[in-house]
């Protein structure tokens, strides 16, 4: 994410940004909320009685509009964010319009900013300067390629070894060659690749990769895992390979925190989950780290009664981590009520 301008007095005012990746559009889903004023260039057909009388199609004009947000939707598979609301400034004021925000679109956001929203902007801006990572999880006969996104790991492709009537060596070479073809495509805009898996097959693959693509192989690090697929990707995150490449990976941090929480729950230790228990922990001054799911935070903000609670956590020196519910740790957190806390002491 590229920040073009900040014009804030305290936490109120305008931040102008340009989303540069699909991850940035996902971040904006949780930054923009109902009631914000958003400015962007867009195309709109003038809605006049004269236009309605014309049989021919009326061309749309490129105009800059300011709309007061009423609805926002993130469409991952079409790579766009839809922002719908009433036009407040620009042509056809008083009518409704929808911004279809894609990568590269300038967007000005005017609002009373929450601390976590500014932190999310800062994180997205910093992340744009870090290496992008692709994970290959490989075992005998099967391989999965995953793209590390801010909101989780997206499965790019699954490759299976053919069972044709050839020698084992030739079949494996065909298998490795297909993996390399897809890996080169998946990692075309990435700076680093993690090759992971059980046994010796990843080492055999690395030898083949160095022979076929010596320059590309210099961007690759290896990691041991017991499986492939989503569970294999999770192991890579927990072992810290992505962290070593991306400094502090958001999803790796969420995985570790969720593991810490589940460990405390299993031991009946220092934890709280569900809004009532967490509020009680705040009353005792016991919250060390508050874990809150982005979907739960968005819904509570619509009710208007969550931010004073978050400020109270900060004032008590507690840390706040917002989890992505697209990724497994965030889904687990939702199942626990969408909010939990690691405590300084048991209550």
C-alpha positions, 0 to 999 in steps of 0.5 A: 500500500502506498500512502500519498498524503496524511492530513490529520489533526490528532486522529481526525482527517484525511489519508490518501492511499493507493492499494497496490495488491489484493492484500491492500484491498482486504486491509481496506475492508477493515479500515473503511466503515459506515459513515466514512467520507470517501473520494475517488475518480469514477465513471458516472452517467448523468441522471437527467430527464433529458438523458432518459428521453434519448434512445442512444446510450449515454456515455459515462464521464470520469468524475471525482465524487465523494460518497458517504459510506453505507456498505462495503464488500471485498470480492477476492476473486474479482480483485476489487472492493465495492464501496456503496453510499450516497454522493455527498460531493460532486455531480448528482449529489443526493444519489447513490453510487458505488466505487469499484476499487481495484489495485492502483486506484487513488482513494482519499479516506476522511474520518475519525481514525481508530488507533488500530486502523492507522496501525493497519495502514502503517503495517500495509505500507511497511509490508509493501517493502518486504519480500513476497513469499511463495511456499511449495509443500512437497511429498512423494507424488504430490505437491501444493503451492501456496501464496502468502497473503496478509489475510492467509495462505491462498492455495495456488495449485496442486500437482500430482505425479503421473502414473504412466508406464515409465521408469520411476526416475523419468516419472519423477523428473516429469513431476519435478519439471511440472512443479518448476513450471508452476513455481516459476509462474507463481513466484514471478513477482515474489522475492523468496520461496520456501520449499518444505516437506517430509523425508528426502524428496524436498532435497531431491527436488532442490538438486533438480531445481539447482540443475535446471534453474540455478539463479532461481534456486538462490531465492529458495530456503528449505524447511522440514514439515510432516505434511503438505497442503494447508497443514504443511503451510501452517507448519512452515509458518510455525517454524518461522521460515516466513518470519525469517524472510518477511521479518514479522509475518502477520499470519505467523504471529496469529498462529503463534498467539492462537497456539499460546491461547489453546495451550493456556485453555488446555491447562486451565491457565491464564486466559479469557474468551468471550466478551463477558470474560474478557471485560471481567479480565480488564476490570482486574487489570489482567489483560496482557494481549487481547486477541480480536477477530476482524469480523467481530470488531467490524460488527461491534463497531457497527453497534458503536460500543467497542472502541472505548473498551479497546482504549481501556485495554491500551490504557492498562498497557495491554497489547491488541492484535486483530486476527484475519478471519480468512485464515485458520487462527482467526476462524478458531478465534471466532469459534471462541466468541471472536475475542479472547485474551492472554492474561498476566495472571489467572482470574 
